[in-house]
C-alpha cells in the first residue's frame, strides 16, 4: 500500500438559491459553469458526495476507499473504533448572498431513529462579513413548544429568535437542536458532523427559478428543537497571535485557531486522530518528514493519524482552523 500523506481533495460545488460569488472572489475557487455557488464541500464522507483525492500518489481515490483501506492509520485507533468506515466530519465553505432558511438539525438519537444517520452539531467561523451582516442562533427569550408554535403560526417566528451581528473572526458553536440561519453577506467556514439532514422551518416565501417554493419540515422540526434560552450564543475566545487558541471542544470535534505571523511546529502524537487544517487566511508550507505541501487560503488539508509531527513554514503569515476528534 502507498504511504499516507497530507491530502487535498477536489472541491464539491453546490448551487444554491441564496449563493453568490465569494467562493470565487475570496477563496479563488472557480465554480463554472454554475451560475453561483452557495457552498463547497471540501472534505466529505457523505455517501452522496464523497470527496476524491486530488494530490499525490493516491490521486483519484475516494475518502471512503482510503478509510476502508487504511482504517485506523488514516483516522486514529480510537476514532476508527468509534466510527468504523464512516468519516466523522464534514468541512464546508458557505457564501450567503441572501439569508439562508431558518432551520434546525436533529441530534444523534433522533437522526438515528428517523434517518439511520449521525445528527448534526456544527461550528461556524466567519471569514468575511459585509457591514451589518447578521445571523440567527437560538432564542432571545425562554420558549416552549406552545409559544414557538404560536409565533410560527402567526408569522412572527423571528420575534423570538436571537439575531447577532457577525464580523470576521467570530465563532459560533451550534449544537444539534439549535434553530439558526446564516444571514446575507457572510462567508463562513463550517465544521460539522457528517450529516446532510436539515429541517427547514421557514424560507421567507422564496421561489426557485421554476417558481416553486422549497419544502418545509415544520412537523419534523418540533421534536428536534432545543427550546432553551442561553445567555450567550457567540463563542468568545482570546484572539492571540502566534499561539494556538482552543475555540470549540465538544464530543464530536475540537477546533483551535492558529493565527501566526511566524513558522510553528505542531505535535499531534497524543491525539490518536486525524487532523484537519482549514486555511482561512494567508499561506504556509506544510512540512512532514522529508516532504512538503504548499497550502493557501481556501485549502483544506486532511492529515492522517500516522503523521504525528509537522511544521508550518511561513513568511507572510497564516490563519487556520485546526480540528480533530
Secondary structure by P-SEA (a helix, b strand, c coil): cccccbbbbcbbbbbcccccccccccccccccccccccccccccccccbbbbbcccccccccaaaaaaacccccccaaaaaaccccccbbbbbbbbcccccccccccaaaaaacccbbbbbbbbbbccccccccccccccccccaaaaaaaaaaccccccbbbbbccccbbbbbccccccccccbbbbbbbbcccccccccccccccccccccccccccccccccccccccccbbbbcccccccccccccccbbbbbbbcccccccccccccbbbbbbbccccbbbbcccbbbbbcccbbbbbcccccbbbbbbccccccccccc
